[in-house]
Amino acid sequence: MILIVMGVSGCGKITIGELLAKRLGCDFADADSFHSQSNKDKMHKGIVLTDEDRWPWLRAIRASIVEKQADGTTHVYACSALKRVYRDILRDGDSDKDVTFVYLKGSPELLKERIKTCTGHFFDPALLDNQLATLEPPDADEAIEADIALSPEQIVDKVMKEVQER
């Protein structure tokens, strides 16, 4: 099983992803670690990434997913996956049972507040508005949806319950 915790910056992808991995007894990867240094530099400078910047990044994550599937291991990723085409690349024909998205949804105000308090991340907070405009929320049947106003533990409990029901 592959879980991809998705959403815009500030939604808690890493926190929830790490908690889910701990609960599942598996490894976790932050998709940001798959970005090229030039992409990280652009984001740090507040430059919006283009799809051309993202394609190699998404293919690298997909390659990792295929590797985990071949090993038969459960794995959790944190990845923005803002557009349907990005999610299609990450899934690449796999069923929803093979690759499950967990969409962390929150109000722009809450997201902005969280980004202000986040330390050690290269993301320029000014890019949030662009991410929100770019976001193509997944359909209810495409992802497990969780409100970030809930506590991390409540979100993980909700996700685990829905994963077990699938």
Secondary structure in CASP SS format (residue, H / E / C, confidence):
PFRMAT SS
TARGET T0000
AUTHOR 0000-0000-0000
METHOD secondary structure of the structure
MODEL  1
M C 1.00
I E 1.00
L E 1.00
I E 1.00
V E 1.00
M E 1.00
G C 1.00
V C 1.00
S C 1.00
G C 1.00
C C 1.00
G C 1.00
K H 1.00
I H 1.00
T H 1.00
I H 1.00
G H 1.00
E H 1.00
L H 1.00
L H 1.00
A H 1.00
K H 1.00
R H 1.00
L H 1.00
G C 1.00
C C 1.00
D E 1.00
F E 1.00
A E 1.00
D E 1.00
A H 1.00
D H 1.00
S H 1.00
F H 1.00
H C 1.00
S C 1.00
Q H 1.00
S H 1.00
N H 1.00
K H 1.00
D H 1.00
K H 1.00
M H 1.00
H H 1.00
K C 1.00
G C 1.00
I C 1.00
V C 1.00
L C 1.00
T C 1.00
D H 1.00
E H 1.00
D H 1.00
R H 1.00
W H 1.00
P H 1.00
W H 1.00
L H 1.00
R H 1.00
A H 1.00
I H 1.00
R H 1.00
A H 1.00
S H 1.00
I H 1.00
V H 1.00
E H 1.00
K H 1.00
Q H 1.00
A H 1.00
D H 1.00
G C 1.00
T C 1.00
T C 1.00
H E 1.00
V E 1.00
Y E 1.00
A E 1.00
C C 1.00
S C 1.00
A C 1.00
L C 1.00
K C 1.00
R H 1.00
V H 1.00
Y H 1.00
R H 1.00
D H 1.00
I H 1.00
L H 1.00
R H 1.00
D C 1.00
G C 1.00
D C 1.00
S C 1.00
D C 1.00
K C 1.00
D C 1.00
V E 1.00
T E 1.00
F E 1.00
V E 1.00
Y E 1.00
L E 1.00
K E 1.00
G C 1.00
S C 1.00
P H 1.00
E H 1.00
L H 1.00
L H 1.00
K H 1.00
E H 1.00
R H 1.00
I H 1.00
K H 1.00
T H 1.00
C C 1.00
T C 1.00
G C 1.00
H C 1.00
F C 1.00
F C 1.00
D C 1.00
P H 1.00
A H 1.00
L H 1.00
L H 1.00
D H 1.00
N H 1.00
Q H 1.00
L H 1.00
A H 1.00
T H 1.00
L C 1.00
E C 1.00
P C 1.00
P C 1.00
D C 1.00
A C 1.00
D C 1.00
E C 1.00
A E 1.00
I E 1.00
E E 1.00
A E 1.00
D E 1.00
I C 1.00
A C 1.00
L C 1.00
S C 1.00
P H 1.00
E H 1.00
Q H 1.00
I H 1.00
V H 1.00
D H 1.00
K H 1.00
V H 1.00
M H 1.00
K H 1.00
E H 1.00
V H 1.00
Q H 1.00
E H 1.00
R C 1.00
END
